[in-house]
Amino acid sequence: MKLLLDTHAFLWFFDNPDKLSTPVRTALADPANACFLSVVSVWEIQIKTGLGKLSLSQPIEDAITLSASDGLQILPTDLNHVFGLAKLPDHHRDPFDRLLIAQALFEGLTLVTKDEKIQRYTCETVW
């Protein structure tokens, strides 16, 4: 399975793994699964950190570097992902989440998220 971490899932994975559900922890621990973090999530984290809405235990660069050493891959954003936004129903207004959904659909990824609004889309999710 190819997993795309929603922003909150990455933050919990890194700083507070007890907040992750048992199925998510199992999926993330399975070496047969590939795990991705979107540049979209890094952008969201940087914005929220800069606005003072989010504080991290260490700089996001360090969290990503450490996670990459455990196999986390960074998913870039490309035009196909952006164009995919036009195909999405209007279940969710959050632009970061909508782009993650478009990426998951285009790339055939399972989105790791607790967000029930995201679970209303046709992309595969796990929680």
Secondary structure by P-SEA (a helix, b strand, c coil): cbbbbcaaaaaaaccccccccaaaaaaaacccbbbbbbaaaaaaaaaaaaaccccccccaaaaaaaaaaabbbbbbbcaaaaaaccccccccccaaaaaaaaaaaaabbbbbccccccccccccccc
